[in-house]
Each structure stands twice: as C-alpha cells, then as structure tokens.
C-alpha cells in the first residue's frame, strides 16, 4: 500500500492529538498543527522509502487492531485457543472487497452501495505477545453535527431564532474488529470497534458476531467474563492516573468525577482525598477509568486509557454483570498488552 | 508609575485591586479558578466593565506586568459532553494570533469559527510565582 493510502486510513481512524501524531512522530515523519499542516506533498510521499512505508503500514494495522475498542473477555483452555489459532492460520481470508483493500478504505458512496457488512475474516497476525484475528465490516450510524444558525435561517418560517441547530447525518463506517489471544493466556479478548463519535450501542453487532464465531470455533457456548471485580482493583491500585470515577457512599446520592483535562490523578484530587477519608469503607466505586503513560522506543509516550463503564445498578442489582471494558487512545499492541495485564488477574 | 500614565485613575485602582486579590489567592490553599467572571466577582466588578477587562488584559499582556498567564480551554462543538480540553502553548499561540486557527485535538482538522469554541482562564505567571516564593 502506498504512503498516501496509509495516511488516508490513519486520518480516517486515529484520534489526532493522542494517537495519529504520536504514531507519525514515532515513525520519524514531520508533524505540524493538524492534518493539513502535516500531510506531506505528493513529491515528499514518493520519496518515502519502501521500508519506511512498510513500517508505517504495520503501525496502522496495529492501531486498527488495538485503537478505540470495546473489549469483552472469554475464558478458554490454552489447548482450545491453540486449536482456534491453528485453524485460523489455515483459513483463507474472505473474498469481500473490504477485505481485499485492507488496510485501505473505500469512499462512503461505495460503502453505501454495499449496505451493512457483518465481520469478515481478513487475516491473522502473530507477535511475541499474542496473535490477532482481524475482521472487517461496515455499518451505518447516526452522527450529530452542529450547524451554523445563520446558514439555514432563511428556510425557517416565522420569527424563530435558534442559538444552536443540530443536524443528524447517517454516516457509514468501515469497522475493524479483532479477536486477540495473548501468548500463554487462558482467555481470548474480543476487540469490537468503537470509534469516538458513535453511540454506545455501536459495538454490539460486532460483539454478537464474534461471540458466535468463538462459540462455533471452540464448540461451546461462550459467555463474556464479568469484569466488575476489576473496578475496585483499579480504584485501589497505585499505578496510572485515575481519570474518571463513579461511586456511592452511604448518602443518598451517586457521585461522578472526571479528570481527563489535566495531568493529575483523581487519587490526588484534594476534594476526593478529603471526602474518601471522611467516608472510609462506605465508598464503593462502580465506574473507573485509568490512564497510563507508556514510553515508546523513540522516547515518546503513549497514553492508553481503560474505562470500566459500570453504573450504580452494578452495586445494587443482583446478577447484573459488567462484561465490557472500553479502550481509548491505544496506539498499538504494546498498549493493548498493558491494558489487558491490568484486568487479567480477575478474569 | 510614571510609565503607566496612560492609565486612568479608575484603571490604576482596579489594577491595584486585582493584584491584591491575586496575591491573596496565591497565598491561599484554595486558589480557585481564575476566570474573567471569578476575577470580576472577587474584585466586586462586572465582566462587561471595560475598565475591569482592560486591567485584566493589561496584567496578562503588558511587558511591565505579566503577572497572569492566559490559557485556553477548547469545548468540542461536536461533543456536547466535552469538559474542555486545555490547549498547549503552541496551540494557544496559534489560536490567539491575528490570523489564527485552531486544530481539533480529536480530528486533527481545523475548527470553523473556532473563537466561539474556546474559553480563556488564567494562571499565575512564572514571574508572579517566583516573586511569591522569592
């Protein structure tokens, strides 16, 4: 794939500030203010050597596997997982066009002609830390966009004036899902695509399809693991910055705190520290997000974030399972490995 | 203060009041958030008062003062739940320039009419903090 196509795919997929610019810098590319200031001209793209282009393509594929995902964990014996991997290595990729152009993208009109495409097996990638079965799909979703009130004022009857006008676009996206099998682990992780601008139900069709795939391959009905125990583990752990927290105490209120803007952890937040000291063990967390800093070989840092999106129902409810984890700002499989290591103990 | 002869008497008084408020906030454990509206509340002024606005801007921009450092928070228009993303020094410099621009940290694309998406706030300048601790 040429560098221009790789850049288009990266622009299509990766959050700019925390992911795309770090990937490009890490690969030695010039990075300016935003894409327009960064994309090299055609001559510069032609000058990129084949080896550098291949490295950038590998970085893109790692991001397509690990970036912006909803995670579900499935326990399985190592023997069954090895068998699943061996079968996948012998399987031919789907002949679907979305698979044949991977990791490239198709323009939206071409996707619209195809309609919804369920996850199609694309390829398997083996690394030292695990193997990934990659699937490609396509799905439509609604996107809210803010419009300038001035631009449509003339078409509104009467004297109505709007401060804000919201439009809804039916947007169609290429969806990248994966099944990640960490080396030596006794579980598989389904990574359902979950871009930043979609609604919370977006990953559901991918989770359903890949759970069905796993059940078929492992010849048993698999159920996603309950991750709720990890909420308290992550809250109590000393590492990473706690950037979101939902909790209850013995008061009649549900508390939510967020601290993504700065560099401080909620664990050091003076309001939360004083409050948690006051209420002691009656503080019960149900939702946490933790952000880690991971040094890359180039000296740059990635900031993968893991959210366990529980609600107070997970505390009050009976048999109310938390089966989903949300992984944001992941650059590559190293970030994925870090996130999984934080949950593995409770799987 | 002869070099500040361009200031009216009201402006001089307002600057003194602001410096007093800033100094006491700096010495306090609870500094609060230094927004235009909070600085107005703490000095008993109104945000729309040109004397107040001139004085805050003077304390942030004038080379003889520079006790306040202006920072910007970006509220993504496509994310109604945005809590505001602090812009770094380079992004702030581009946004405040006369022919400035702002790149959305999420998409990497330039934001149309970006001035309505950013909100200023202040922090003590290094000069002020050095003075407070020196």
Interface residues (C-beta under 8 A of the other chain):
Chain A: X11 X15 X16 X17 X18 X20 X21 X33 X34 X35 X36 X37 X38 X144 X145 X146 X148 X196 X197 X258 X260 X261 X262
Chain B: X73 X77 X78 X80 X83 X84 X85 X86 X90 X91 X94 X101 X103 X104 X105 X106 X107 X108 X109 X110 X113
